Amino acid sequence: MRRIYNLVLLFVIIVSCDSQESIVNKSSDNINQLEIVNFNINKKTEINFTDNDIVINFKANKNKNLIISNLSLEYKNKKGKILTNTFKFDKNIKSYKLGMFKDVENTAKQLKNNLNLKSWISVRNSYENFIKNLTKQVTIREYQSDLIQSSFYQLSIFNSIIRSLEENKDCECTPLPAYFVGKSSFWCQEDYFFETSDLLNYYTKNKQQIFALKGGEKEYNYLINLKQDKVSSKELFSLHNSVEDFKLKVNEKFSKDNNSNNTFSKIEDRDDCWSGMLGSDLGCCGNYSGCCWYASMNCLRHDVACLNCDKWHCGPACTPN
């Protein structure tokens, strides 16, 4: 079976970061109201987007692995800003990815009371449309850049605020495991949904493979009895793991400054070559020849969701099966 690169390709294929080439100076005023003012993949970008009556200005800068994204939203025909926010992270910090969900949660708590729920939903919807349109227009290389990837943290902040206000709870974000191994942009599991029928159809046709994975039969039976069209990553993740323990382990490993490249396999058990899967099979966390040395239900869900590359978050690198 041909393996699908969903969401984003592994970053190993990116062209040398030493290049200072200015990629483009795109102007697409008549295409989805998005304008890429400038884009130097190793330095900075500025992008404007108009969604109905909201104007978005997104700027991201990179300097020695310090990435700073500045976001501004204002009404098209009114004076004054709706919202401004700055989010930054330092890739020089070991295992920086493991600390990202805490940064998202803390920023969400700081911004939460700036707007009411209705306004936050409006901001989130416009900003999500911005990322959707941006994803369609940039190249794979641009999409994978730290500049574009920084936009996803801002979206997770907004979603965390909305969930907090709707559920009257603290701002929470359970990091998507695929993010740690470079298979996904940053998402909170609470906001990443799968089509129930897509998963169930694939699971039914590939029971042997599913049941060979730890927790596969349990998840299959859960989906059969599920009476909803969509299911969140957190809901399925919770079938096999304690969310509280997972976040605690991630936070502990970040505090100890472990290397993120080596931590993910310690967070979850590994299903290795005995499963009979190949490195090119769906569900294998990677794409390589020979037997699969790391397969999980988390990786499988992402692969199945992008079988037809018809979800915007599959990214420009996705290839239909």
Summary of the structure (lengths in Angstrom):
residues: 321
radius of gyration: 19.7
end to end distance: 8.7
largest distance: 62.9
contacts: 1013
relative contact order: 0.15
helix: 45%
strand: 19%
